[in-house]
Amino acid sequence: GFGADVAFSADGSFAYVGAGTAGTSGSVSAFSTCALPGVSSTNLGTVATSVATLVAPLKIFPSPNVQADANSITQNVYVLEPPSIQVVTAVFTQSPINDGQFTCNPPTLQSFVPGTTYNLSQGPFIPLYARLVADGSEMIIVAKKNPSVLIFNVANGTTTSVPLVNNGDPLAACASTDGGQVYVAACDQYQPDGTTCAAGSVHIVNTVTRGDFQQVPFINNNTNNMCNNLG
């Protein structure tokens, strides 16, 4: 497989590197970012994911919420592999710098294991946008040809779908840091050819009240972007 995504551990001492291709199960490896001079990065461990992603390479979302004590740090990592999300858990320690020099040893990965897999019940989909919200409680997902915003609850593993008004077909999306509002640029009506957008808008979705409460029309639909020369 090829490198699909990279994210970093809670202390930055190693990187989570995802690999895989559509139609196959992937893997997540831990590569050290800290080493002695002249020593290359170390593969600390690899976890094979249990579900074959159907249409897109996996994406990695480390939780900002960690359990830490004097001996170790425990961090959950959420791996998005449509149509599912799998939890992977890492337990690790970082060797302190005791010699007063700017050198360090690779961290110790005490365990790196796969956990529960949650099917999002959406069938195969291609994510346009996905993010773990700032407090790590939810994941926001917007997918191609899916006229909704998906909200995955990290605590109980359930998925809620907030439909877009007019069955808007998502073209691009982003969200506020806390995930409270999601902005989805969508085509709301196509020409008879089924491919040319006749009317589009930015849907402002509130994930707290679970509603698409405002649609702001935009023009220049045919380029699938929001740029024009009208100011």
C-alpha positions as CSV (number, residue, x, y, z in Angstrom):
1,G,0.0,0.0,0.0
2,F,0.9,3.7,-0.1
3,G,1.1,6.3,2.6
4,A,-2.5,7.6,2.9
5,D,-2.4,9.8,5.9
6,V,-0.1,11.1,8.7
7,A,-0.9,12.4,12.2
8,F,1.2,12.8,15.4
9,S,1.0,11.3,18.9
10,A,0.0,13.4,21.8
11,D,3.6,14.3,22.7
12,G,4.9,14.4,19.1
13,S,7.4,11.7,19.7
14,F,6.1,9.5,16.9
15,A,3.9,9.7,13.9
16,Y,0.9,7.6,13.0
17,V,1.3,6.7,9.3
18,G,-1.7,5.1,7.5
19,A,-1.3,3.0,4.4
20,G,-3.7,1.2,2.1
21,T,-5.7,1.3,-1.1
22,A,-9.3,1.2,-2.0
23,G,-10.7,-2.3,-1.8
24,T,-8.2,-3.6,0.7
25,S,-7.7,-3.4,4.5
26,G,-5.1,-1.0,5.5
27,S,-2.6,-0.5,8.4
28,V,-1.4,2.1,10.8
29,S,2.3,2.3,11.7
30,A,4.1,4.3,14.4
31,F,7.4,5.9,13.3
32,S,9.6,7.7,15.7
33,T,10.2,11.4,15.2
34,C,13.0,11.4,17.8
35,A,16.3,9.6,17.4
36,L,20.0,9.8,18.1
37,P,22.1,11.8,15.5
38,G,22.6,9.8,12.4
39,V,20.0,7.2,13.3
40,S,17.0,6.9,11.0
41,S,13.3,6.9,12.1
42,T,12.3,3.7,13.8
43,N,9.1,1.7,13.0
44,L,7.8,1.2,16.5
45,G,4.9,-1.0,15.6
46,T,2.1,-1.6,13.1
47,V,-1.6,-2.4,13.4
48,A,-3.6,-4.0,10.6
49,T,-7.1,-2.6,10.4
50,S,-10.0,-5.0,10.2
51,V,-12.2,-3.5,7.5
52,A,-11.4,-3.1,3.8
53,T,-12.1,0.5,2.8
54,L,-14.3,0.3,-0.2
55,V,-13.7,3.5,-2.1
56,A,-11.0,5.6,-0.5
57,P,-7.7,5.4,1.4
58,L,-8.0,5.6,5.2
59,K,-7.7,8.8,7.3
60,I,-6.3,9.1,10.8
61,F,-7.6,11.2,13.7
62,P,-5.7,11.0,17.0
63,S,-7.9,11.9,20.0
64,P,-6.8,15.0,21.9
65,N,-8.0,13.3,25.1
66,V,-5.3,11.1,26.6
67,Q,-4.8,9.2,29.9
68,A,-1.4,10.0,31.3
69,D,0.5,8.9,34.5
70,A,4.1,8.7,35.6
71,N,4.7,5.7,33.5
72,S,2.8,6.1,30.2
73,I,0.4,7.9,27.9
74,T,-2.7,6.2,26.4
75,Q,-4.2,7.6,23.3
76,N,-7.0,6.5,21.0
77,V,-6.8,6.9,17.3
78,Y,-9.9,6.9,15.1
79,V,-9.3,5.4,11.6
80,L,-11.8,6.4,9.0
81,E,-12.2,3.6,6.4
82,P,-15.5,4.0,4.6
83,P,-17.9,2.6,5.4
84,S,-16.5,2.2,8.9
85,I,-14.5,3.8,11.7
86,Q,-12.1,1.7,13.8
87,V,-10.5,2.6,17.1
88,V,-6.8,1.9,17.6
89,T,-5.1,2.4,21.0
90,A,-1.5,3.3,21.6
91,V,0.2,3.2,25.1
92,F,3.7,4.7,25.0
93,T,6.4,6.5,27.0
94,Q,9.0,9.1,26.0
95,S,12.6,8.8,27.2
96,P,13.6,12.0,29.0
97,I,16.7,14.0,27.9
98,N,19.1,13.6,30.8
99,D,22.5,14.5,29.3
100,G,21.7,18.2,28.7
101,Q,22.2,17.7,24.9
102,F,19.7,18.1,22.1
103,T,19.5,14.4,21.5
104,C,16.9,11.8,22.5
105,N,16.0,8.2,22.1
106,P,12.9,6.9,20.3
107,P,9.8,6.5,22.5
108,T,8.8,3.1,23.8
109,L,5.5,1.8,22.4
110,Q,4.3,-0.4,25.2
111,S,1.2,-1.5,23.2
112,F,-0.4,-0.7,19.9
113,V,-3.6,-2.6,19.4
114,P,-6.8,-2.5,17.2
115,G,-10.1,-1.9,19.0
116,T,-13.8,-1.7,18.1
117,T,-15.0,-1.1,14.6
118,Y,-18.2,0.9,14.0
119,N,-20.1,0.7,10.7
120,L,-21.5,4.2,9.9
121,S,-24.5,2.6,8.1
122,Q,-24.1,4.8,5.0
123,G,-22.8,2.2,2.6
124,P,-19.8,3.0,0.5
125,F,-18.9,6.7,0.4
126,I,-16.1,9.0,-0.5
127,P,-15.4,11.6,2.2
128,L,-15.2,15.2,1.0
129,Y,-14.4,16.4,4.5
130,A,-13.8,14.9,7.9
131,R,-12.5,16.2,11.3
132,L,-12.5,15.2,14.9
133,V,-13.9,18.2,16.8
134,A,-11.7,20.0,19.3
135,D,-12.8,18.2,22.4
136,G,-12.6,14.8,20.7
137,S,-16.3,14.0,21.4
138,E,-17.5,13.8,17.8
139,M,-16.3,13.3,14.2
140,I,-17.9,15.4,11.5
141,I,-18.0,13.7,8.0
142,V,-19.4,15.1,4.7
143,A,-19.4,12.7,1.8
144,K,-19.8,12.9,-2.0
145,K,-23.4,12.3,-3.2
146,N,-24.6,12.1,0.4
147,P,-27.0,15.0,1.0
148,S,-26.3,15.2,4.7
149,V,-23.8,15.9,7.5
150,L,-22.8,12.8,9.4
151,I,-22.0,13.1,13.1
152,F,-20.2,10.1,14.7
153,N,-20.5,10.1,18.5
154,V,-17.1,8.9,19.9
155,A,-18.5,7.9,23.3
156,N,-21.3,5.5,22.2
157,G,-20.3,4.7,18.6
158,T,-23.6,5.9,17.1
159,T,-24.0,8.0,13.9
160,T,-26.5,10.8,13.3
161,S,-27.4,12.1,9.9
162,V,-28.4,15.8,9.5
163,P,-30.1,16.1,6.0
164,L,-29.3,19.1,3.7
165,V,-32.3,21.2,2.6
166,N,-33.3,20.5,-1.1
167,N,-31.2,17.3,-1.0
168,G,-28.1,19.4,-1.7
169,D,-25.2,17.5,-3.4
170,P,-22.0,18.3,-1.4
171,L,-19.1,19.8,-3.4
172,A,-16.9,21.0,-0.5
173,A,-17.2,21.5,3.3
174,C,-15.6,22.8,6.4
175,A,-16.5,23.1,10.1
176,S,-15.9,25.3,13.1
177,T,-13.2,24.1,15.5
178,D,-15.8,22.8,18.0
179,G,-17.8,21.2,15.3
180,G,-20.9,23.2,16.2
181,Q,-21.4,24.5,12.7
182,V,-20.6,22.9,9.4
183,Y,-20.6,24.8,6.1
184,V,-21.4,22.7,3.0
185,A,-21.1,24.1,-0.5
186,A,-23.6,22.1,-2.5
187,C,-25.5,21.9,-5.7
188,D,-29.2,22.2,-4.9
189,Q,-30.5,21.7,-8.5
190,Y,-28.9,20.3,-11.7
191,Q,-29.6,21.0,-15.3
192,P,-31.4,18.2,-17.3
193,D,-28.0,16.8,-18.2
194,G,-27.6,15.8,-14.6
195,T,-24.1,17.2,-14.3
196,T,-24.3,21.0,-14.8
197,C,-25.3,22.8,-11.6
198,A,-28.2,25.2,-12.1
199,A,-28.5,26.4,-8.5
200,G,-26.2,26.1,-5.5
201,S,-25.8,27.4,-2.0
202,V,-23.7,27.2,1.1
203,H,-25.7,25.2,3.7
204,I,-25.0,26.2,7.3
205,V,-25.7,23.2,9.5
206,N,-26.0,23.3,13.3
207,T,-24.8,20.0,14.8
208,V,-26.2,20.9,18.2
209,T,-29.8,21.5,17.2
210,R,-29.3,19.0,14.3
211,G,-30.6,21.3,11.5
212,D,-29.7,22.9,8.2
213,F,-30.9,26.3,9.3
214,Q,-29.6,28.6,6.5
215,Q,-28.8,28.3,2.8
216,V,-26.7,31.1,1.2
217,P,-27.0,31.1,-2.7
218,F,-23.8,31.3,-4.7
219,I,-23.1,31.7,-8.4
220,N,-20.4,30.5,-10.8
221,N,-21.7,27.0,-10.3
222,N,-20.1,25.3,-13.3
223,T,-16.6,25.5,-11.9
224,N,-17.5,23.8,-8.6
225,N,-15.9,26.6,-6.6
226,M,-17.0,29.8,-4.9
227,C,-14.7,32.2,-6.7
228,N,-15.9,34.8,-9.1
229,N,-15.1,38.4,-10.3
230,L,-18.2,40.0,-8.8
231,G,-16.6,41.0,-5.4
